Amino acid sequence: MLSVDILKEDPNEYKKYMTIQEQFEREGNFNTDINENSYDGTLPVTEDFEFIKKGIKNAFKHAIYSTAMRIYTNKICKLLKVEIKGKENLKGVKSAIITCNHISKFDSFTIRKAVGINIMFVAADYNNWAGKMGETARYTGYLPLSNKYSVMKKFNQAVEYYLNKGKKILIYPEQAMWRDYEKPRPMKDGAFHYAVKHNVPILPLFITFRNSGIVENGVELKYYTVNILKPIYKQAKLTDKENIEYMRKTNYTCWKECYESTYQKSLTYTTLDKSKIKI
């Protein structure tokens, strides 16, 4: 039975984390990962990684692990009291690149709740855990990145395969996770590159927070609202390079508008060197 305790942070670590996050915002290091990521307890992502799973055995395992994922997702979202807004924006959208602000190790569950359990999701290779957790991820859509060309070649083939199959693929364009960070951050081009290359829309999501009233040692648990925003399509009159920039900027603008309408304040950053804010 899941308890709300799994969502709580160690207060000292949380405050330290927030201090670093504030420092990174001032420095303009928006895409820098604050977490100390480790390969301990993980499996290496090699050319043998099964990016595309076919056959009856894989289909059976996918069904079993998808059921487990659905149960766990529902429990996490119940604890976070997840609200979903904008479901009408899913109408008519099949293949797509999903973008979302990366604000928690639990946010992918809220995205699945909003869009559908059977999405694919892109994450770093140090998320290729051993054990049941990793097995569940691998059979419910995990597409690991790699610094090896041979592995990324298979990754790119998988992206094309799944988009052609009508799948939605989640890519966090801010790259790094910043816990409980309210503001949208400048984005990398990768998500928009794949949308343009494969002629699919961007489906932008933006997670906002609500106060829970549950405070422990000075840290308040946040409740989530997943805002599904209008899809962004590439423009026929633009080149691929121009479309990548257009989609990225449009995505940022709709996130910004969602932020400002939710929190009723203008978006500003403490960044001292404004040239580091690439929109």
N, C-alpha and C positions, 0 to 999 in steps of 0.2 A: 504493500500500500504506500503510495507516494505521500510524503508529508511536505508542508510548506517550508520545512527546515532546509530542504535541498536547494531552495531558491535564495536562502539568506547568505550574506557575505560575512567573512571574518572582518569585524569593524576596523581593526588596525591595518590589515592588508587593503581593505576598500579605500580608506582615507589616503593611504600611501599611493594607491593606484590613481585616485582622483587628483592628487597633487601633481603626479607625473603628467596626467592628461592635460591639466591646466597649463603646465609648462610647455608641453608639445604644441598646444594651440597657440601660445604666445610666439613660439619659434616657427610656426607654420609647418610643423612635421605631421601633417594630417594623415598621412598614409603609413606612418611608422607604428609597428606593433609594440604595444606596451607589455604584452604577456611574454613570459619566458617559455617559449615553445621548446619542446623536447621530443626526441625520437625514442625515449625510453618507453617500452611497452607497445611499440608500434612495429609494423611489418614494412620492409622496404618495398617501394614501388618500382618495379622493374618492367622490362619489356614483356614479361609474362603476365602482368596484371590484366585481368579479364575486364576490359572496358565495356565490351559489348557481350552481353550474356544471351546465349541462344540455347535452344533445346528444351526437352521436357523436364529434365532434372532441374535446370536453372529456373524454369517457369514455376515449378513446384516450390522451390525455395523462396522465390520472389513472393509468391502468394502467402507463404507462412510468415516471412519476415515483414511483409506489408501489413498483415493483420496485427503483429506485435507493435509495429510502428504506429498504426492507427490508435491502438489502445493507449500507448505511452503519450502520443501527441494529445489525445483528448484529456488525459490526466494533467499533463503540464499546462495546457491551455485553461483548464478549469482552475488550477491553482493561481494562474496569472490573471484570471478573469478576463480573458481575451475578448475584445470586441472587434468586429470586422465591419468596415465601412467601404462602400464603393463596389460591391459585388456585381453591380450592373456593368461595370467596366470590363468584366470577363467575357461578356457576351460576344460571340463571334471570334474570340481569340483562341487559336489552337497552338501551333508552334510559336514559341516566343522565348526571348531572353528576359528572365525576371531580374530586376535590380531591387535591392533593398538596403537600407542602412544597417550596418552590422553592429549591434549594440548589446549582444548577450550570447552566451553559449547555448541559450534556449531559443534564440529567435528563429532558427530554421523550423522548429516545431510550429511556431505561430504562423509562419509562411505556409507550411503544409496545410494547416487548418483553414487558411484563407483561400488558397488556390487549388489544393488537392494533394492527397498523400503521394501520388505517383509522379512527383516532379523529380528531375535530376538536379544535383547540386555540385558545384565546383568548390573544392577546398584544397588546402595545402597537403603535401604528402605526409606531413607529420600527424595528420588526422587519420591515417590508415592504421587504426588500433588493432591489436591482437584481441582474441576473445570474442564473446558474443556481441559486444557493442560494435566492434569493427565489422563483424560478419553481418550484422543488421544493416549497417551503413552501406556496405558493399552490395547488398542485395536490394537496397531501396534507393539507389540512384547516385551513389558517391562517384564522382569523377575527379581523381587527384591530379593536381598540377605537378610538374617535375622540372628540374633544370637539365634533364637529359633530352637531347633532340629525338632519340629513338622512341622515348616514352611519349613525348609531346606529339609526335607524329600519330601515334595511336589515339591519343587524347583528341586530337583534331578530327580524326576519322570518326570517333565516337560522337562528337558534337554534331557533325553532319548527319550521321546515322539517326540519332535520336530526334533531331529537328525534322528530318524527313518523315519520321514516324509520328509526327504530331505532338511531340513532347515539349514541355516547358523546362528550361534549364536556368537554375538560379546561379547568378554570379554577383558577388558582393563587389561593386565597383570602387568602394573606398579602400578595399584591400585588407586593412587591418580592423580588428574588433576593438571598439572603445565602449566599455560598459556604461550603460545608462546615459550616454551622451545624446542630448536632445537635438543638436543642430545637424543639418546635412553637412557633409565634408566634401571637398573637391574629389573628383573621381578620376580613376585611370581609364584608358581607352578600351581595354580588353573586351568588356561586355558589348560595347557598341561596335567594335570590330567584327565580332561574330554575328551580330544582328545584321549588319550591312552585308557581310560576306554571304550569308545564307538567306538574305531577303526575308527576314522575319521581324516582327515588331519588338520593341522594348516594352515590357509590362512593368512600370515602376510602382513599387510599394514603398511606403514610408511608415515606420513604426513610431508612434507617439506614446507618451506616458501619462498615466493618471495616478494620483496619490492614493495609496491603499489605507493609510492610517496605521499600518503595522510597522512599528518602529522598535528596533532592538539595538541597544548600544549606539544609538545615534544614527543608525542606518535604516532608511525607510524602504520597504519593499515597493517596487513600482508595478502597477497594473498596465497592460499593453493594449493599445488600439492599433490594429493593422489597417492602414488606409490604402486601398487599391485605387490607383490613379489611372487616368486615361492612357491607353496605349499610344506609343510614339512610333510613327512609321517613317521610313526613309523617303526622301524627296527625289522624284525622278529627274529634276533639273540639276541636281548636285552630283559632283563626283563622289567616289567612295570616301576619299579623305574628308571632303566637306560634309558628307553625311554623318561620319563618325563624330565630327565636332558638333554638328547640328543636334544629333540625338543626345550627346552628352550634355550639352548646354540646356536643351529642352528638359531633360531629366532633372538636372539641377534646379531649374526654375520651378518645376512642379513640386519638387521636394521643399523648396524654399517657401512657396505659397502655402503648402500644407503646414509647415512649421509655424508660419506667421499667423495663419488662421486658427490653429489649434491653441497656441500659447498667447495669442493676442499681443505680440510684440514683434518689432522689426529684427531681422537677422543681422547680427553683427559679430565680429570675431575680435579677440584680443591680440591677434597677430600683429607684431610690430612692423614686419616687412610685408606690405600688402602684395608685393609681386609674387609671393609664395602661394597666394590664393589663386590657383588656376581653376577657373570656372569653365 
